[in-house]
Amino acid sequence: RIGKKYGIEIFRLPKLHCSLNPIELSWNNLKQFVPDQSTTFRPDDVKLLSEQFMVTMDDERAMSYFHYARGIEEMYQTADAIMKKDIEQYLQSDSEETDSDDEE
C-alpha cells in the first residue's frame, strides 16, 4: 500500500532464480564483460573492469533486466495455464496409479 501511495511498483523476486531475478542477469553480463576485456586477470584489473561495467549501468539497461524477467514470468504463467487447462486432466495421481495396479 505504501508503494502504491508513492507510485512505486513492488517487484517480488524469487531467491536465486537465474531467469526471474534481474540481478542474476546483471551478474551474468558482468561475468562476460570482465573476461572479454581482460588480458591479465589480475585482481586489480578485474576490480577496475568491474567498476567500469557498473558505471555503464544506466536506467535503460537496468530496466531491460526487469522487462526480461517479467517476460520469462509471463511465459511460465502461460505454460502453467496450458498445463491446468489442457494437460492435467490426462495425468494420473500416484494414488490412482497404485489403485489400478492393485486391481490386476
C-alpha distances in whole Angstrom, upper triangle without the diagonal:
4,5,5,6,9,10,10,10,10,13,14,18,21,23,26,26,28,27,24,23,23,25,27,28,29,31,33,34,34,37,39,39,41,43,44,44,46,50,50,47,48,45,45,45,42,40,41,40,37,36,37,35,32,33,33,29,28,25,26,28,24,23,26,25,21,23,25,23,21,25,26,23,24,27,27,25,28,30,28,28,32,33,31,33,36,37,36,38,41,40,42,40,42,43,45,47,48,49,51,53,54,56,58
4,5,5,7,9,8,10,10,14,15,18,21,23,26,27,28,28,24,23,23,24,27,28,28,30,32,33,33,36,38,38,39,42,43,43,45,48,48,45,46,43,42,43,40,38,39,38,35,34,35,33,30,31,31,28,26,23,25,27,23,22,25,24,21,23,26,24,22,26,27,24,25,29,28,27,30,32,31,31,35,35,34,36,39,40,39,41,44,43,45,43,45,46,48,49,51,52,54,55,57,58,61
4,5,5,6,5,6,7,10,13,16,19,21,24,24,26,25,21,20,20,21,24,25,25,27,29,29,30,33,34,34,36,39,39,40,41,45,46,43,43,40,40,40,37,35,36,35,32,31,32,30,27,28,28,24,23,20,22,23,20,18,21,21,17,19,22,20,19,22,24,21,22,26,26,24,27,30,29,29,32,33,33,34,37,38,37,40,43,42,43,42,44,45,47,48,50,51,53,54,56,58,60
4,5,5,6,7,8,12,14,18,21,24,26,26,27,26,23,22,22,23,26,27,27,29,31,31,32,35,36,36,38,41,41,42,44,48,48,45,46,43,43,43,40,38,39,38,35,34,34,32,29,30,30,26,24,21,22,24,21,19,22,22,18,20,23,21,19,22,24,22,22,26,26,24,27,29,28,28,32,33,32,33,36,37,37,39,42,41,43,42,44,46,47,48,50,51,53,55,56,58,60
4,6,8,10,12,15,18,21,24,26,29,29,31,29,26,25,24,26,29,29,29,32,34,34,35,38,39,39,41,44,44,44,46,50,50,47,48,45,45,44,42,40,40,39,36,35,36,34,31,31,31,28,26,23,24,26,24,22,25,25,22,23,26,25,23,26,28,25,26,30,30,28,30,33,32,32,35,37,35,37,40,41,40,43,46,45,47,45,47,49,50,52,53,55,56,58,59,61,63
4,6,9,11,15,17,20,24,26,28,28,30,28,25,24,23,24,27,28,27,29,32,32,32,35,37,36,38,41,41,41,43,47,47,44,45,42,42,41,39,37,37,36,33,32,33,31,28,28,28,25,23,19,22,24,21,19,23,23,20,21,25,23,22,25,27,25,26,29,30,28,31,34,33,33,36,37,37,38,41,42,42,44,47,46,48,47,49,50,52,53,55,56,58,59,61,63,65
4,7,10,13,16,19,23,25,27,27,28,26,23,22,21,22,26,25,25,28,30,30,31,34,35,34,36,39,39,39,42,45,46,43,44,42,41,41,38,36,36,35,32,31,32,30,27,27,27,23,21,17,19,21,19,16,20,20,17,18,22,21,19,22,24,22,23,26,27,25,28,31,30,30,33,35,34,35,38,39,39,42,44,44,46,45,47,49,50,51,53,55,56,58,59,61,63
4,6,9,13,15,19,21,24,23,24,23,20,18,17,19,22,22,22,25,27,27,27,30,32,31,33,36,36,37,39,42,43,40,41,38,38,38,35,33,33,32,29,28,29,27,24,24,24,21,19,15,17,19,16,14,18,18,14,16,19,18,16,20,22,20,21,24,25,23,26,29,28,28,32,33,33,34,37,38,37,40,43,42,44,43,45,47,48,49,51,52,54,55,57,59,60
4,6,10,13,16,19,21,20,21,20,16,16,15,17,20,20,20,23,25,25,26,29,30,30,32,35,35,36,38,42,42,39,41,38,38,37,35,33,33,32,29,28,29,27,24,25,24,21,19,16,17,18,15,13,16,15,12,13,16,15,13,16,18,16,17,21,21,20,22,25,24,25,28,29,29,30,33,34,34,36,39,38,40,39,41,43,44,45,47,49,50,52,53,55,57
4,6,9,13,15,18,18,19,18,14,13,14,15,18,19,19,21,23,24,25,27,29,29,31,34,34,35,37,41,41,38,39,36,37,36,33,32,33,31,28,28,29,26,23,25,25,21,20,17,18,19,15,14,16,15,12,14,16,14,13,16,17,15,17,20,20,19,22,24,23,24,27,28,28,29,32,33,32,35,37,36,38,37,39,41,42,43,45,46,48,49,51,53,55
4,6,10,13,15,14,16,14,11,10,10,12,15,15,16,19,20,21,22,24,26,27,29,31,32,33,34,38,39,36,37,34,35,34,31,30,31,29,26,26,27,24,22,24,23,19,19,16,17,17,13,12,14,12,9,11,13,10,9,13,14,12,14,17,16,16,19,21,20,22,25,25,25,27,30,30,30,33,35,34,36,35,36,38,40,41,42,44,46,47,49,51,52
4,7,10,12,12,14,13,10,9,11,12,14,16,17,18,20,22,23,24,26,27,29,31,32,33,35,38,39,35,37,34,35,35,31,30,32,30,27,27,28,25,23,25,25,21,21,19,20,19,16,15,16,14,11,13,14,11,11,14,14,11,14,17,15,15,19,20,19,21,24,24,24,26,29,28,28,31,33,31,33,32,33,35,37,38,39,41,43,44,46,48,49
4,6,9,8,11,10,7,6,8,10,11,13,14,15,17,19,20,21,23,25,26,28,29,31,32,35,36,32,34,31,32,32,28,28,29,28,24,25,26,23,21,24,24,20,21,19,19,18,15,14,15,12,10,13,13,9,10,14,12,10,14,16,14,15,18,19,18,21,23,23,24,26,28,28,27,31,32,31,32,31,32,35,36,37,38,40,42,43,45,47,48
4,6,6,9,10,7,7,10,11,11,13,16,16,17,20,21,21,23,25,27,28,29,31,32,35,36,32,34,31,33,33,29,28,30,29,25,27,28,25,23,26,26,22,23,22,22,21,18,17,18,14,13,15,15,11,12,15,13,11,14,16,13,14,18,18,17,20,22,21,22,25,27,26,25,29,30,28,30,28,29,31,33,33,35,37,39,39,41,44,45
4,6,9,11,9,7,11,11,10,13,15,14,16,19,19,20,22,24,25,27,28,30,30,34,33,30,31,29,30,30,27,26,28,27,23,25,27,24,22,25,26,22,24,23,24,21,18,19,19,16,15,18,17,13,15,18,15,14,18,19,16,18,21,21,20,23,25,24,25,28,30,28,27,31,32,30,31,29,30,32,34,34,36,38,40,40,42,45,46
4,6,9,9,7,10,9,8,11,13,12,13,16,17,16,19,21,22,23,25,27,27,30,30,27,28,26,28,28,24,24,26,24,21,23,25,22,21,24,24,21,23,23,23,20,18,19,19,15,15,18,16,13,16,17,15,14,18,18,17,19,22,21,21,24,26,25,26,29,30,29,28,32,32,30,32,30,30,33,35,35,36,39,40,40,42,45,46
4,6,6,6,9,10,8,10,13,12,13,16,17,17,19,21,22,24,25,27,28,31,31,28,30,28,30,29,25,26,28,26,22,25,26,22,22,25,24,21,23,22,22,19,17,18,17,13,13,15,13,10,13,14,11,11,15,15,13,15,18,17,17,21,22,21,23,26,27,26,25,29,30,28,29,28,29,32,33,33,35,37,38,38,41,43,44
4,6,6,8,8,5,7,10,10,9,12,14,14,15,18,19,20,21,24,25,28,28,25,27,26,28,27,23,23,25,23,20,22,23,20,19,23,22,19,21,21,20,17,15,16,15,11,12,14,11,9,13,13,11,12,15,15,14,17,19,18,19,22,23,23,25,27,28,27,27,31,31,29,31,30,31,34,36,35,37,40,40,40,43,45,46
4,6,7,10,7,7,11,12,11,13,16,16,16,19,21,22,23,25,27,30,31,28,30,29,30,29,25,26,27,24,22,24,24,21,20,23,22,19,20,20,19,16,15,15,13,10,10,11,8,6,9,10,7,8,12,11,11,14,16,15,16,19,20,20,23,25,25,25,25,29,29,28,30,30,31,34,35,34,37,39,40,40,43,45,45
4,6,9,8,9,12,13,13,15,17,18,19,21,23,25,25,27,29,32,33,30,32,30,32,30,27,27,28,26,23,25,25,22,21,24,22,19,20,19,18,16,14,13,13,9,9,10,8,5,7,9,7,7,10,11,10,12,15,15,16,18,20,20,22,24,25,25,25,28,29,28,30,29,31,34,35,35,37,39,40,40,43,45,46
4,6,6,7,9,10,11,13,15,16,18,19,21,23,24,25,27,30,31,28,29,27,28,28,24,24,25,23,20,21,22,19,18,21,20,16,18,17,17,14,12,12,12,8,8,11,9,6,9,12,10,10,14,15,14,16,19,19,19,22,24,24,25,28,29,28,28,32,33,31,33,32,33,36,38,37,39,42,43,43,46,48,49
4,5,5,7,9,10,11,13,14,16,17,19,21,21,23,25,28,29,26,28,26,27,26,22,22,23,21,17,19,19,16,14,17,16,13,14,13,13,11,8,9,9,5,6,9,8,6,9,11,11,12,15,16,16,18,20,21,22,24,26,26,28,30,31,31,31,35,36,34,37,36,37,40,41,41,43,45,46,47,49,51,52
4,5,5,6,9,10,10,12,14,15,17,19,20,21,22,26,26,23,25,22,23,23,19,18,20,18,15,16,17,14,12,15,15,12,14,14,14,12,9,11,11,8,9,12,11,10,13,15,14,15,18,19,19,21,24,24,25,27,29,29,31,33,34,34,34,37,38,37,39,38,38,41,43,43,44,47,48,48,51,53,54
4,5,5,6,9,10,10,12,14,16,17,19,20,21,25,25,22,24,22,23,22,19,19,20,18,15,17,18,15,14,18,17,14,16,16,17,13,12,13,13,9,11,13,11,10,14,15,13,15,18,18,18,20,23,23,23,26,28,27,29,32,33,32,32,36,36,34,37,36,36,39,41,40,42,45,46,46,48,50,51
4,5,5,6,9,10,11,12,15,16,17,19,20,24,25,22,24,23,24,22,19,19,20,17,15,17,17,13,13,16,15,12,14,15,14,11,10,11,10,6,9,11,9,9,12,13,12,14,17,17,18,20,22,22,23,26,27,27,30,32,32,32,32,36,37,35,37,37,38,41,42,42,44,46,47,47,50,52,52
4,5,5,6,9,10,10,12,15,15,16,18,22,23,20,22,20,21,19,16,16,17,14,11,13,13,10,9,13,12,9,12,13,13,9,8,11,10,7,10,13,11,11,15,16,16,17,20,21,21,23,25,26,27,29,31,31,33,35,36,35,36,40,40,39,41,40,41,44,46,45,47,50,50,51,53,55,56
4,5,5,6,9,10,11,13,14,15,17,20,20,17,19,17,19,17,14,14,16,13,10,13,14,10,10,14,14,12,15,16,16,13,12,15,14,11,14,16,14,14,18,19,17,19,22,22,22,25,27,27,28,31,32,32,34,36,37,36,37,40,41,39,41,40,41,44,45,45,46,49,50,50,52,55,55
4,5,5,6,9,10,12,13,15,16,19,20,17,20,19,20,18,15,16,17,14,12,15,15,12,13,16,15,13,16,18,17,13,13,15,14,11,14,16,14,14,17,18,16,19,21,21,21,24,26,25,27,30,31,31,33,35,36,35,35,39,39,37,40,39,40,43,44,43,45,48,48,48,51,53,54
4,5,5,6,9,11,11,12,14,18,19,17,19,18,19,17,14,15,15,12,10,13,12,9,10,13,12,11,14,15,15,11,11,14,12,10,14,16,14,14,18,18,18,20,23,22,23,26,27,27,29,32,32,33,35,37,37,37,38,41,41,40,43,42,43,46,47,46,48,51,52,52,54,57,57
4,5,5,6,9,10,11,12,16,17,14,16,15,16,14,10,11,12,9,7,10,10,7,8,12,11,10,14,16,16,12,13,16,15,13,16,18,17,17,21,21,21,23,26,26,26,29,30,30,32,35,36,36,38,40,41,40,41,44,44,43,45,44,45,48,49,49,50,53,54,54,56,59,59
4,6,6,7,9,11,11,14,15,12,15,14,15,14,10,12,13,10,9,12,13,10,12,15,15,14,18,20,20,16,16,19,18,15,19,21,18,19,22,23,21,24,27,26,26,29,31,30,32,35,35,35,38,40,40,39,40,44,44,42,44,43,43,47,48,47,49,52,52,52,55,57,57
4,6,6,6,9,10,13,15,13,16,16,17,15,12,14,15,11,11,14,13,10,13,16,14,14,18,20,19,15,16,19,17,15,19,20,18,19,23,22,21,24,27,26,26,30,31,30,32,35,35,35,38,40,40,39,40,44,44,42,44,44,44,48,49,48,50,53,53,53,55,58,58
4,6,5,6,8,12,14,12,15,15,15,12,10,12,12,8,8,11,10,7,11,13,11,12,16,18,18,14,16,19,17,16,20,21,19,20,24,24,23,26,28,28,29,32,33,33,35,37,38,38,41,43,43,42,43,47,47,45,48,47,48,51,52,51,53,56,56,56,59,61,61
4,5,5,6,9,10,8,11,11,12,9,6,9,9,6,7,10,10,8,11,14,13,14,18,21,21,17,18,22,20,19,22,24,22,23,27,27,26,29,31,31,31,34,36,36,37,40,41,41,43,45,45,44,45,49,49,47,49,49,49,53,54,53,54,57,58,57,60,63,63
4,5,5,8,9,8,11,12,14,10,9,12,12,9,10,14,13,12,15,17,17,18,21,24,24,20,21,24,23,21,25,26,24,25,28,28,27,30,32,32,32,35,37,36,38,41,41,41,44,46,46,44,45,49,49,47,49,49,49,52,54,52,54,57,57,57,59,62,62
4,6,8,11,10,14,15,16,12,11,14,14,10,12,15,13,12,15,17,16,17,20,23,22,19,21,23,21,21,24,25,23,25,28,28,27,30,32,31,32,35,36,36,38,41,41,41,44,46,45,45,46,49,49,48,50,50,50,54,55,53,55,58,58,58,61,63,63
4,7,9,9,12,14,13,10,9,12,11,7,10,12,11,10,14,15,14,16,20,23,22,19,21,24,23,22,26,27,25,27,30,30,29,32,34,34,35,38,39,39,41,43,44,44,47,49,48,48,49,53,52,51,53,53,53,57,58,56,58,61,62,61,64,66,66
4,6,6,9,11,11,7,7,11,10,8,11,13,12,12,16,17,17,19,22,26,25,22,23,27,25,24,28,29,28,29,32,32,32,34,37,36,37,40,41,41,43,45,46,46,49,51,50,49,50,54,54,52,54,54,54,57,59,57,59,62,62,62,64,67,67
4,6,9,12,12,9,10,13,13,11,14,16,15,16,19,20,20,23,26,29,29,26,27,30,29,28,32,33,31,32,36,36,35,37,40,39,40,43,44,43,45,48,48,48,51,53,53,52,53,57,56,54,56,56,56,59,61,59,61,64,64,63,66,69,68
4,5,9,10,7,9,12,12,11,14,16,16,17,20,21,22,24,27,31,31,27,28,32,31,29,33,35,33,33,37,37,36,39,41,41,41,44,46,45,47,50,50,50,53,55,54,53,54,58,57,55,57,57,56,60,61,60,61,64,65,64,66,69,69
4,6,8,6,6,9,11,10,12,14,15,15,18,20,20,22,25,29,29,26,26,30,29,27,30,32,30,31,34,35,33,36,39,38,38,41,43,42,44,47,47,47,50,52,52,50,51,55,54,52,54,53,53,56,58,56,58,61,62,61,63,66,66
4,6,5,6,9,10,11,12,14,15,16,18,20,21,23,27,30,31,27,28,31,31,29,32,34,33,33,36,37,36,38,41,41,41,44,46,45,46,49,50,50,52,54,55,53,54,57,57,55,57,56,55,59,60,59,60,63,64,63,66,68,68
4,5,5,6,9,10,10,12,14,15,16,18,20,21,25,28,29,26,26,30,29,27,30,33,31,31,35,36,35,36,40,39,39,42,44,44,45,48,49,48,51,53,53,52,52,56,56,54,55,54,54,57,59,58,59,62,63,62,64,67,67
4,5,5,6,9,10,11,12,14,15,17,19,20,24,27,28,26,26,29,29,28,31,33,32,32,36,37,36,38,41,41,41,44,46,45,46,49,50,50,52,55,55,54,55,58,58,56,58,57,57,60,62,60,62,65,66,65,67,70,70
4,5,5,6,8,10,10,12,14,15,17,19,22,26,26,24,24,28,27,26,29,31,30,31,34,35,34,36,39,39,39,42,44,44,45,48,49,49,51,53,54,53,53,57,57,55,57,56,56,59,61,60,61,64,65,64,67,70,70
4,5,5,6,9,10,10,12,14,16,17,21,24,24,21,22,25,25,23,26,28,27,27,31,32,31,33,36,36,36,39,41,40,42,44,45,45,48,50,50,49,50,53,53,51,53,52,52,56,57,56,57,61,61,61,63,66,66
4,6,5,6,9,10,11,12,15,16,19,22,24,21,21,24,24,23,26,28,27,27,31,32,31,33,36,36,36,39,41,41,42,45,46,46,48,50,51,50,50,54,54,52,54,53,53,56,58,57,58,62,62,62,64,67,67
4,5,5,6,9,10,11,13,15,18,21,23,20,20,24,24,23,26,28,28,28,31,33,32,34,37,37,38,40,42,42,43,46,47,47,50,52,52,52,52,56,56,54,56,55,56,59,60,59,61,64,65,64,67,70,70
4,5,5,6,9,10,11,13,16,20,20,18,18,22,21,20,24,26,25,26,29,30,29,31,34,34,35,37,39,39,41,43,44,45,47,49,49,49,49,53,53,52,54,53,53,57,58,57,59,62,62,62,65,67,67
4,5,5,6,9,10,11,15,18,19,16,16,20,19,18,21,23,22,23,26,27,27,29,31,32,32,35,37,37,38,41,42,42,44,46,47,46,47,51,51,49,51,50,50,54,55,54,56,59,60,59,62,65,65
4,5,5,6,9,10,13,17,18,16,16,19,20,19,21,24,24,24,27,29,29,30,33,34,34,36,38,39,40,42,44,44,46,48,49,48,49,53,53,51,54,53,53,56,58,57,59,62,62,62,65,67,68
4,5,5,7,9,12,16,17,14,15,19,19,19,21,24,23,24,27,28,28,30,33,33,34,37,38,39,40,43,44,44,46,48,49,49,49,53,53,52,54,54,54,57,59,58,60,63,63,63,66,68,69
4,5,5,7,10,14,14,11,12,16,16,15,18,20,19,21,24,25,25,27,29,30,30,33,34,35,37,39,40,41,43,45,45,45,46,49,50,48,51,50,51,54,55,54,56,59,60,60,62,65,65
4,5,5,9,12,13,11,11,14,15,14,17,19,19,20,22,24,24,26,28,29,30,32,34,35,36,38,40,40,42,44,45,45,45,49,50,48,50,49,50,53,55,54,56,59,60,60,62,65,65
4,5,8,11,13,11,12,15,16,16,19,21,21,22,25,26,27,28,30,32,33,34,36,37,39,41,42,43,45,47,48,47,48,52,52,51,54,53,54,57,58,58,59,62,63,63,66,68,69
4,6,10,10,9,10,13,14,14,17,18,19,20,23,24,25,27,28,29,31,33,34,35,37,39,40,41,43,45,45,45,46,50,51,50,52,52,53,56,57,56,58,61,62,62,65,67,67
4,7,8,6,7,10,11,11,13,15,16,17,19,21,22,23,25,26,28,29,31,32,34,35,37,38,40,41,42,42,43,47,48,46,49,48,49,53,54,53,55,58,59,59,62,64,64
4,5,6,6,9,10,11,13,14,16,17,19,20,22,23,25,26,28,29,31,32,34,35,37,38,40,41,42,43,44,47,48,47,50,49,51,54,55,54,57,59,60,60,63,65,66
4,6,5,6,8,10,11,12,14,16,16,18,20,21,22,24,26,27,28,30,32,33,35,36,37,39,40,41,42,45,46,45,48,47,49,52,53,53,55,57,58,59,61,63,64
4,6,5,6,9,10,10,12,14,15,16,18,20,21,22,24,25,27,29,30,31,33,35,36,37,38,39,40,43,44,44,47,47,48,51,52,52,54,56,57,58,60,62,63
4,5,5,7,9,10,11,13,14,15,17,19,20,21,23,25,26,27,29,31,32,33,35,36,37,38,39,42,43,42,45,45,46,49,50,50,52,55,55,56,58,60,61
4,5,5,7,9,10,11,13,15,16,17,19,21,22,23,25,26,28,29,31,32,34,35,36,37,37,41,42,41,44,43,44,47,48,48,50,53,53,54,57,59,60
4,5,5,6,9,10,10,12,14,15,16,18,20,21,22,24,26,27,29,30,31,33,34,35,36,39,40,39,42,42,43,46,47,47,50,52,52,53,56,57,58
4,5,5,6,9,10,10,12,14,15,16,18,20,21,23,24,26,27,29,30,31,33,33,34,37,38,38,41,41,42,45,46,46,48,50,51,52,54,56,57
4,6,5,6,9,10,11,12,14,15,17,18,20,21,23,25,26,27,29,30,31,32,32,36,37,36,39,38,40,43,43,43,46,48,48,49,52,54,54
4,5,5,6,9,10,10,12,14,15,16,18,20,21,22,24,26,27,28,30,30,31,34,36,35,37,37,38,41,42,42,45,47,47,48,51,52,54
4,5,5,6,9,10,10,12,14,15,16,18,20,21,23,24,26,27,28,29,30,33,34,34,37,37,38,41,42,42,45,47,47,48,51,52,53
4,5,5,6,9,10,11,13,14,15,17,19,20,21,23,25,26,27,27,28,32,33,32,35,35,36,39,40,40,42,45,45,46,49,50,51
4,5,5,6,9,10,11,12,14,15,17,18,20,21,23,24,26,26,26,30,31,30,33,32,34,37,37,37,40,42,43,43,46,48,49
4,5,5,6,9,10,10,12,14,15,16,18,20,21,22,24,24,25,28,30,29,32,32,34,36,37,37,40,42,42,43,46,47,49
4,5,5,6,9,10,11,12,14,15,17,18,20,21,22,23,24,27,28,28,31,31,33,36,36,36,39,41,41,43,45,47,47
4,5,5,6,9,10,11,12,14,15,16,18,20,21,21,22,25,26,26,28,28,30,33,34,34,36,38,39,40,42,44,45
4,5,5,6,9,10,11,12,14,15,17,18,20,20,20,24,25,24,27,27,29,32,32,32,35,37,37,38,41,42,44
4,5,5,6,9,10,10,12,14,15,16,18,19,20,23,24,24,27,27,29,32,32,33,35,37,37,39,41,43,44
4,5,5,6,9,10,11,12,14,15,16,17,18,21,22,22,25,26,28,31,31,31,34,35,35,37,40,41,42
4,5,5,6,9,10,10,12,14,15,15,16,19,20,20,22,23,25,27,28,28,31,32,33,34,37,38,39
4,5,5,6,9,10,11,12,14,15,15,18,20,19,22,22,25,27,27,28,31,32,33,34,37,38,39
4,5,5,6,9,10,11,12,13,14,17,18,19,22,23,25,28,27,28,31,32,32,34,37,38,39
4,5,5,6,9,10,10,10,12,15,16,16,19,20,22,25,25,25,28,30,29,31,34,35,36
4,5,5,6,9,10,10,10,13,15,14,17,18,20,23,22,23,26,27,28,29,32,33,34
4,5,5,6,8,10,10,13,15,15,18,19,22,24,23,24,27,28,28,30,33,34,35
4,5,5,6,7,9,11,13,13,17,18,21,24,22,23,27,27,27,29,32,32,33
4,6,6,5,6,9,10,10,14,15,18,20,19,20,23,24,24,26,28,29,30
4,6,6,5,8,10,10,13,14,17,19,18,20,23,23,23,26,28,29,30
4,6,7,8,10,12,15,16,20,21,20,21,25,25,25,27,30,30,31
4,6,7,8,10,14,16,19,21,19,20,24,24,23,26,28,28,29
4,5,6,7,11,13,16,18,16,17,20,21,20,22,25,26,26
4,5,5,8,10,13,15,14,15,18,19,18,21,23,24,25
4,6,8,10,14,15,13,14,18,18,17,20,22,22,23
4,7,10,13,15,12,12,16,16,15,18,20,20,21
4,7,10,12,10,10,13,14,14,16,18,19,20
4,6,8,6,6,10,11,10,12,15,16,17
4,5,5,6,9,10,11,13,15,16,18
4,6,5,6,9,10,11,12,15,16
4,5,5,6,9,10,11,13,15
4,5,5,6,9,10,11,13
4,6,5,6,9,10,12
4,6,5,6,9,11
4,5,5,7,9
4,5,5,7
4,6,6
4,6
4
